Structures are given as structure tokens and as C-alpha cells.
Amino acid sequence: MKRNVGYIVIIIFLGIFLVMSYSRQQERVKQVLAQNERLANENRHLKQSLDMSSNTAQQIADRAEVRERENSQGQFVDPRIYYRKNWKQFIAVTNSDYRTGFLGGIKDLDVIVKNQTEFVIDNVIVSVEYLRGNGDVFKTEQYTISDIGAKGTKSVRAADSRKGQKVVVRLVSVTSQSMNFCWAVNKVVDPVNADPYKCTPDK
């Protein structure tokens, strides 16, 4: 009888030990996941900062080149034409930092459009792809951001997602009447047209 009681006590202690070990292991897993999420957000923020710095340096070089060309040729270059031809250097979409759930899911995501031209952008359509851990697309949402001032930035809050580990944002279309600029990702471009993104012919 005493031997049976001893076995029971040993089994109880083993059960308590296993439960405590499992609990500590789960806590360590949560800490590691939280640390990984923080590092991932820091890496995204650093990459965005580096991309912005690179774009700014390229923009300065391009503008210097235009000024030098104008001075050497003694002629005026319409800034609308320059921006239309080089729009990717001046119009960009990025995303803010966001939170991911323990089992996936995206929260607190902002879509940000930056307009570094000297003209108002009337409408920008952006697609947001919510990606699973293996890179497959869980769902895609589209958002329209309107009236982005010259040298301005505007954002919109994206919908939360119950699944997904990261997001990819892409420009779908950009329209600016003041710049006479119409671009779309599915727009067919005439290869011989030197100014293919002009909305309407100049009057």
C-alpha cells in the first residue's frame, strides 16, 4: 500500500513538473516571437528609411542634371513633362509599421502615399496584399487616396486581417490633372511615344 502511495506521489510531482516546464516553454516561445516581431518591424523601418534616403539622393542628382541641361541648352523644360517621364522617382507608396498576431493576422496598418512633385495628385489607387507565412496571398484589398498636395504625404488606414504575416503594397493607378498625368499598371504604352503618360494633348 505504501509503495502505491509512493508511486502516486511521484506521478503527481512528475505531472506538476511537466506542467511547469510546458508553461515556461510557452512563455519563452511568446518572448521569442515578440522579439522577432519587434526586430522585423525595426528592419522594415530601417529599409524604408534607406529607400527614402536613396530616393532623395537620386532626386537631387536628377534635378541637378535637369538644371545643368537647361543652362547648357538655354531652353526651358516643362516641369510637367519631366515629372511625367520620371514619376517613379517622385511618387511612391509605402506602409507603416503594423502588429501581427500570435497565430497571424495584421492590425494597425496604414498605407502612405508620398508626392514629391510640384503638382497636386488627384487620385491614387493602391493594392494591399496580405501574405501568409509561406508567401501565398491570403487576400488583396484596394484603397483610393485623393487630393495629395504638392510635396505632400497622405495616408489611409487599411483593414485588419485575421490571417497573414506581412503585407506588400503596390501602386495601381495615379492621376493628376494639374500635371496632365495618367498612369495605370495595366495601361498599354506605345513604345514610340516619348511622353506616354500624358492624359490629353496640350492645347
BALOBA-1460 file (C-alpha; in Angstrom, 3 decimals):
// residues 203
<rec num="1" residu="m" x="0.000" y="0.000" z="0.000"/>
<rec num="2" residu="k" x="2.778" y="2.386" z="0.939"/>
<rec num="3" residu="r" x="4.521" y="1.579" z="-2.354"/>
<rec num="4" residu="n" x="1.371" y="2.527" z="-4.305"/>
<rec num="5" residu="v" x="1.127" y="5.801" z="-2.386"/>
<rec num="6" residu="g" x="4.765" y="6.498" z="-3.232"/>
<rec num="7" residu="y" x="4.106" y="5.885" z="-6.925"/>
<rec num="8" residu="i" x="1.118" y="8.216" z="-6.820"/>
<rec num="9" residu="v" x="3.158" y="10.967" z="-5.167"/>
<rec num="10" residu="i" x="5.928" y="10.540" z="-7.745"/>
<rec num="11" residu="i" x="3.404" y="10.685" z="-10.585"/>
<rec num="12" residu="i" x="1.839" y="13.845" z="-9.108"/>
<rec num="13" residu="f" x="5.230" y="15.531" z="-8.819"/>
<rec num="14" residu="l" x="6.125" y="14.498" z="-12.364"/>
<rec num="15" residu="g" x="2.826" y="15.917" z="-13.608"/>
<rec num="16" residu="i" x="3.423" y="19.208" z="-11.797"/>
<rec num="17" residu="f" x="6.969" y="19.367" z="-13.175"/>
<rec num="18" residu="l" x="5.794" y="18.714" z="-16.745"/>
<rec num="19" residu="v" x="3.069" y="21.339" z="-16.484"/>
<rec num="20" residu="m" x="5.511" y="23.916" z="-15.127"/>
<rec num="21" residu="s" x="8.078" y="23.047" z="-17.802"/>
<rec num="22" residu="y" x="5.457" y="23.369" z="-20.552"/>
<rec num="23" residu="s" x="4.305" y="26.707" z="-19.142"/>
<rec num="24" residu="r" x="7.874" y="28.041" z="-19.030"/>
<rec num="25" residu="q" x="8.467" y="26.781" z="-22.582"/>
<rec num="26" residu="q" x="5.337" y="28.540" z="-23.850"/>
<rec num="27" residu="e" x="6.403" y="31.747" z="-22.141"/>
<rec num="28" residu="r" x="9.819" y="31.530" z="-23.807"/>
<rec num="29" residu="v" x="8.165" y="30.927" z="-27.192"/>
<rec num="30" residu="k" x="5.985" y="34.016" z="-26.720"/>
<rec num="31" residu="q" x="9.029" y="36.099" z="-25.777"/>
<rec num="32" residu="v" x="10.963" y="34.879" z="-28.836"/>
<rec num="33" residu="l" x="8.016" y="35.613" z="-31.149"/>
<rec num="34" residu="a" x="7.570" y="39.079" z="-29.660"/>
<rec num="35" residu="q" x="11.289" y="39.762" z="-30.098"/>
<rec num="36" residu="n" x="11.168" y="38.530" z="-33.706"/>
<rec num="37" residu="e" x="8.190" y="40.778" z="-34.437"/>
<rec num="38" residu="r" x="9.987" y="43.790" z="-32.935"/>
<rec num="39" residu="l" x="13.117" y="43.062" z="-34.989"/>
<rec num="40" residu="a" x="11.041" y="42.602" z="-38.153"/>
<rec num="41" residu="n" x="9.346" y="45.972" z="-37.604"/>
<rec num="42" residu="e" x="12.712" y="47.628" z="-36.970"/>
<rec num="43" residu="n" x="14.096" y="46.082" z="-40.171"/>
<rec num="44" residu="r" x="11.100" y="47.340" z="-42.181"/>
<rec num="45" residu="h" x="11.504" y="50.818" z="-40.730"/>
<rec num="46" residu="l" x="15.247" y="50.816" z="-41.473"/>
<rec num="47" residu="k" x="14.659" y="49.620" z="-45.046"/>
<rec num="48" residu="q" x="12.057" y="52.357" z="-45.598"/>
<rec num="49" residu="s" x="14.479" y="54.974" z="-44.245"/>
<rec num="50" residu="l" x="17.267" y="53.718" z="-46.501"/>
<rec num="51" residu="d" x="14.943" y="53.671" z="-49.525"/>
<rec num="52" residu="m" x="13.817" y="57.228" z="-48.787"/>
<rec num="53" residu="s" x="17.429" y="58.399" z="-48.430"/>
<rec num="54" residu="s" x="18.376" y="56.707" z="-51.688"/>
<rec num="55" residu="n" x="15.374" y="58.194" z="-53.498"/>
<rec num="56" residu="t" x="16.142" y="61.663" z="-52.118"/>
<rec num="57" residu="a" x="19.751" y="61.464" z="-53.292"/>
<rec num="58" residu="q" x="18.623" y="60.295" z="-56.731"/>
<rec num="59" residu="q" x="16.064" y="63.098" z="-56.945"/>
<rec num="60" residu="i" x="18.702" y="65.725" z="-56.091"/>
<rec num="61" residu="a" x="21.028" y="64.317" z="-58.746"/>
<rec num="62" residu="d" x="18.256" y="64.227" z="-61.344"/>
<rec num="63" residu="r" x="17.186" y="67.807" z="-60.627"/>
<rec num="64" residu="a" x="20.779" y="68.984" z="-60.827"/>
<rec num="65" residu="e" x="21.082" y="67.247" z="-64.172"/>
<rec num="66" residu="v" x="17.944" y="68.971" z="-65.452"/>
<rec num="67" residu="r" x="19.167" y="72.389" z="-64.309"/>
<rec num="68" residu="e" x="22.539" y="71.798" z="-65.938"/>
<rec num="69" residu="r" x="20.867" y="70.749" z="-69.181"/>
<rec num="70" residu="e" x="18.645" y="73.823" z="-69.129"/>
<rec num="71" residu="n" x="21.631" y="76.108" z="-68.541"/>
<rec num="72" residu="s" x="23.719" y="74.462" z="-71.249"/>
<rec num="73" residu="q" x="20.951" y="74.467" z="-73.829"/>
<rec num="74" residu="g" x="19.474" y="77.813" z="-72.843"/>
<rec num="75" residu="q" x="15.937" y="76.494" z="-73.036"/>
<rec num="76" residu="f" x="13.067" y="75.902" z="-70.612"/>
<rec num="77" residu="v" x="11.986" y="72.338" z="-69.781"/>
<rec num="78" residu="d" x="8.310" y="71.986" z="-68.824"/>
<rec num="79" residu="p" x="8.346" y="70.505" z="-65.281"/>
<rec num="80" residu="r" x="5.164" y="68.562" z="-66.017"/>
<rec num="81" residu="i" x="6.942" y="66.671" z="-68.789"/>
<rec num="82" residu="y" x="9.911" y="65.982" z="-66.532"/>
<rec num="83" residu="y" x="7.720" y="64.647" z="-63.712"/>
<rec num="84" residu="r" x="5.651" y="62.515" z="-66.086"/>
<rec num="85" residu="k" x="8.753" y="60.891" z="-67.546"/>
<rec num="86" residu="n" x="10.405" y="60.370" z="-64.142"/>
<rec num="87" residu="w" x="7.353" y="59.894" z="-61.951"/>
<rec num="88" residu="k" x="8.684" y="56.793" z="-60.154"/>
<rec num="89" residu="q" x="11.344" y="58.962" z="-58.535"/>
<rec num="90" residu="f" x="8.752" y="61.338" z="-57.091"/>
<rec num="91" residu="i" x="5.592" y="59.316" z="-56.373"/>
<rec num="92" residu="a" x="5.769" y="56.303" z="-54.069"/>
<rec num="93" residu="v" x="3.639" y="54.167" z="-51.776"/>
<rec num="94" residu="t" x="4.829" y="52.642" z="-48.504"/>
<rec num="95" residu="n" x="3.248" y="51.115" z="-45.427"/>
<rec num="96" residu="s" x="3.549" y="51.931" z="-41.751"/>
<rec num="97" residu="d" x="4.696" y="49.531" z="-39.071"/>
<rec num="98" residu="y" x="1.903" y="47.151" z="-38.058"/>
<rec num="99" residu="r" x="1.139" y="44.500" z="-35.486"/>
<rec num="100" residu="t" x="0.957" y="40.771" z="-36.195"/>
<rec num="101" residu="g" x="-0.974" y="38.347" z="-34.014"/>
<rec num="102" residu="f" x="0.495" y="35.300" z="-32.224"/>
<rec num="103" residu="l" x="-1.144" y="32.996" z="-34.780"/>
<rec num="104" residu="g" x="-1.084" y="35.502" z="-37.650"/>
<rec num="105" residu="g" x="-3.187" y="38.479" z="-38.578"/>
<rec num="106" residu="i" x="-2.418" y="42.111" z="-39.432"/>
<rec num="107" residu="k" x="-3.518" y="45.120" z="-37.365"/>
<rec num="108" residu="d" x="-2.864" y="48.879" z="-37.280"/>
<rec num="109" residu="l" x="-1.671" y="49.115" z="-40.891"/>
<rec num="110" residu="d" x="-1.533" y="52.488" z="-42.674"/>
<rec num="111" residu="v" x="-0.982" y="52.898" z="-46.424"/>
<rec num="112" residu="i" x="1.120" y="56.005" z="-47.144"/>
<rec num="113" residu="v" x="1.448" y="57.829" z="-50.485"/>
<rec num="114" residu="k" x="4.230" y="60.380" z="-50.943"/>
<rec num="115" residu="n" x="4.045" y="63.055" z="-53.627"/>
<rec num="116" residu="q" x="7.364" y="64.820" z="-54.185"/>
<rec num="117" residu="t" x="6.255" y="66.609" z="-57.344"/>
<rec num="118" residu="e" x="5.265" y="70.265" z="-57.507"/>
<rec num="119" residu="f" x="1.714" y="69.362" z="-58.559"/>
<rec num="120" residu="v" x="-1.395" y="68.092" z="-56.786"/>
<rec num="121" residu="i" x="-2.220" y="64.424" z="-57.307"/>
<rec num="122" residu="d" x="-5.959" y="63.925" z="-57.600"/>
<rec num="123" residu="n" x="-6.287" y="60.178" z="-57.075"/>
<rec num="124" residu="v" x="-4.049" y="57.245" z="-56.260"/>
<rec num="125" residu="i" x="-5.290" y="53.655" z="-56.142"/>
<rec num="126" residu="v" x="-3.183" y="51.252" z="-54.086"/>
<rec num="127" residu="s" x="-3.415" y="47.485" z="-53.663"/>
<rec num="128" residu="v" x="-2.514" y="45.783" z="-50.387"/>
<rec num="129" residu="e" x="-1.630" y="42.077" z="-50.449"/>
<rec num="130" residu="y" x="-1.841" y="40.199" z="-47.147"/>
<rec num="131" residu="l" x="0.664" y="37.325" z="-47.288"/>
<rec num="132" residu="r" x="0.748" y="34.102" z="-45.325"/>
<rec num="133" residu="g" x="3.983" y="32.861" z="-43.776"/>
<rec num="134" residu="n" x="4.778" y="30.795" z="-46.891"/>
<rec num="135" residu="g" x="4.395" y="33.833" z="-49.165"/>
<rec num="136" residu="d" x="0.967" y="32.930" z="-50.568"/>
<rec num="137" residu="v" x="-1.535" y="35.769" z="-50.882"/>
<rec num="138" residu="f" x="-4.375" y="35.439" z="-48.359"/>
<rec num="139" residu="k" x="-6.358" y="38.386" z="-49.716"/>
<rec num="140" residu="t" x="-5.943" y="41.649" z="-51.621"/>
<rec num="141" residu="e" x="-7.629" y="44.975" z="-50.835"/>
<rec num="142" residu="q" x="-7.656" y="48.218" z="-52.852"/>
<rec num="143" residu="y" x="-7.719" y="51.746" z="-51.422"/>
<rec num="144" residu="t" x="-8.122" y="55.160" z="-53.023"/>
<rec num="145" residu="i" x="-6.236" y="58.163" z="-51.648"/>
<rec num="146" residu="s" x="-7.309" y="61.543" z="-53.023"/>
<rec num="147" residu="d" x="-6.066" y="65.124" z="-53.138"/>
<rec num="148" residu="i" x="-2.397" y="64.697" z="-52.219"/>
<rec num="149" residu="g" x="-0.821" y="68.140" z="-52.189"/>
<rec num="150" residu="a" x="2.417" y="69.113" z="-53.882"/>
<rec num="151" residu="k" x="5.379" y="67.922" z="-51.818"/>
<rec num="152" residu="g" x="2.806" y="66.246" z="-49.591"/>
<rec num="153" residu="t" x="2.055" y="62.926" z="-47.927"/>
<rec num="154" residu="k" x="-1.280" y="61.314" z="-47.221"/>
<rec num="155" residu="s" x="-2.305" y="58.031" z="-45.633"/>
<rec num="156" residu="v" x="-5.321" y="55.815" z="-45.121"/>
<rec num="157" residu="r" x="-5.929" y="53.109" z="-42.509"/>
<rec num="158" residu="a" x="-6.117" y="49.649" z="-44.082"/>
<rec num="159" residu="a" x="-8.486" y="46.951" z="-42.914"/>
<rec num="160" residu="d" x="-7.274" y="44.474" z="-40.314"/>
<rec num="161" residu="s" x="-6.785" y="40.883" z="-41.459"/>
<rec num="162" residu="r" x="-7.448" y="37.770" z="-39.398"/>
<rec num="163" residu="k" x="-4.626" y="35.993" z="-41.252"/>
<rec num="164" residu="g" x="-1.305" y="36.996" z="-42.728"/>
<rec num="165" residu="q" x="2.261" y="37.600" z="-41.556"/>
<rec num="166" residu="k" x="3.284" y="40.529" z="-43.785"/>
<rec num="167" residu="v" x="1.934" y="42.881" z="-46.443"/>
<rec num="168" residu="v" x="3.004" y="44.146" z="-49.866"/>
<rec num="169" residu="v" x="1.695" y="47.498" z="-51.121"/>
<rec num="170" residu="r" x="1.680" y="48.442" z="-54.803"/>
<rec num="171" residu="l" x="0.543" y="51.389" z="-56.893"/>
<rec num="172" residu="v" x="-2.343" y="50.563" z="-59.225"/>
<rec num="173" residu="s" x="-3.016" y="53.972" z="-60.796"/>
<rec num="174" residu="v" x="-2.106" y="57.648" z="-60.395"/>
<rec num="175" residu="t" x="-3.985" y="60.643" z="-61.814"/>
<rec num="176" residu="s" x="-3.061" y="64.337" z="-61.718"/>
<rec num="177" residu="q" x="-4.955" y="66.885" z="-63.802"/>
<rec num="178" residu="s" x="-2.570" y="69.718" z="-62.973"/>
<rec num="179" residu="m" x="0.356" y="67.606" z="-64.169"/>
<rec num="180" residu="n" x="-1.672" y="66.148" z="-67.072"/>
<rec num="181" residu="f" x="-0.517" y="62.753" z="-65.808"/>
<rec num="182" residu="c" x="-2.420" y="59.460" z="-66.100"/>
<rec num="183" residu="w" x="-0.659" y="56.234" z="-65.192"/>
<rec num="184" residu="a" x="-2.049" y="52.746" z="-64.546"/>
<rec num="185" residu="v" x="-0.320" y="49.440" z="-64.016"/>
<rec num="186" residu="n" x="-2.338" y="47.829" z="-66.810"/>
<rec num="187" residu="k" x="-2.059" y="50.760" z="-69.237"/>
<rec num="188" residu="v" x="-0.676" y="49.798" z="-72.628"/>
<rec num="189" residu="v" x="2.231" y="52.096" z="-73.508"/>
<rec num="190" residu="d" x="3.160" y="52.997" z="-77.071"/>
<rec num="191" residu="p" x="6.927" y="52.306" z="-77.268"/>
<rec num="192" residu="v" x="7.473" y="55.150" z="-79.742"/>
<rec num="193" residu="n" x="5.629" y="57.719" z="-77.615"/>
<rec num="194" residu="a" x="8.164" y="59.901" z="-75.807"/>
<rec num="195" residu="d" x="5.534" y="61.062" z="-73.292"/>
<rec num="196" residu="p" x="3.167" y="58.077" z="-72.873"/>
<rec num="197" residu="y" x="1.535" y="59.116" z="-69.574"/>
<rec num="198" residu="k" x="0.120" y="62.434" z="-70.759"/>
<rec num="199" residu="c" x="-3.649" y="62.388" z="-70.194"/>
<rec num="200" residu="t" x="-4.675" y="64.736" z="-73.011"/>
<rec num="201" residu="p" x="-2.793" y="66.585" z="-75.756"/>
<rec num="202" residu="d" x="-1.660" y="70.078" z="-74.872"/>
<rec num="203" residu="k" x="-3.961" y="72.801" z="-76.177"/>
